[in-house]
């Protein structure tokens, strides 16, 4: 149970990090082309 919770926590953190990175890259592209 605890192990499953830890895995879910790590997975959600990775998901958030990925979203932030994508957002950051999009912002960079926008500033380059703007």
Buried (B, 14 or more C-beta within 10 A) or exposed (E): EEEEEEEEEEEEEEEEEEEEEEEEEEEEEEEEEE
